[in-house]
Structures are given as structure tokens and as C-alpha cells.
Amino acid sequence: MNIWTEAKRWRAHLDERNGTSELEQTLRILKLTEESGEAAQAWIGLLGQNPRKGVTHTREQVIGELADVVFTALVALESIGADAEEAVQACAKKAAGYLPQ
């Protein structure tokens, strides 16, 4: 399985099912907020920050939620017409420029 191919496959699936309108693209971008919230909730649960609930999540669950954020972002990139792999490579190159060699 190739992550870049899978992101394209999911974009195609969502396009077929939900269309490609600007509203649909907006919802795919907003899905990132939902997934980010789930990652935050899992981290709070791992730390036991809610005294009423205590520890509710594991590190593996946090990792899974963060991975969901990444994959959702790849699908959103593809959905707005970007090549996700190229976009992420460009981002990594830009980030690398901020660190000394």
C-alpha cells in the first residue's frame, strides 16, 4: 500500500460519492478540524486531565488520531487539486531550510 496512491483513491471515492463542489472541498478541509479535535481529546485522555473521567486513552490511540489528521490532510490536498506528495515534499524542503545543516 502506498500512502500517496491511497490518498488519491480516497479523493476519487469521495468525489464520486459527494461530488466536487466548493462546499464539498470546504467540508474536507473542515474535517481536519474534527480530526485534530479527536487527537487533542485523546491526548487529554492519555494525561487524565479530566478529573471526572481520569485516564481514558492510550498512547497508541493518540498516535492513531494524529495519523488520521495526516491522512485527512492528504485527501484534502488532493481534493483541492494539489498533488499531495509534491505539496508535502515542498513543505518538508521549506522546513529543512529553517534548521542549520
Phi, psi and omega in degrees: 000136180246125185299322182291319177295319181294322177297318178295320181296318178292321176300315179298318178299313180293322177301315181294319185281318189245354182087187186229022182297166176298326176298315179298318178298320178299316180296325178292325176290318178296333177302331176299321179296318178299312181295322177297320177298321178293323177295317178297317179299318180295320180294316176300319178294325178294321181280348181068032185289341177266106184300332180288327184260329184074204180283121185237351184226161177252165176300322178298322177293321177298314179301315179299319180292320177296321177296323175301319179299313181299311183294320178298322178295320178297317179295320178297318177302311179299323184293333180263012173096006178273156167271110187303319181297314178298318181296317180291320177299317179297320179296316180296321179296317178297315180298320180299328179293342180276344181256142176292148181287000000 
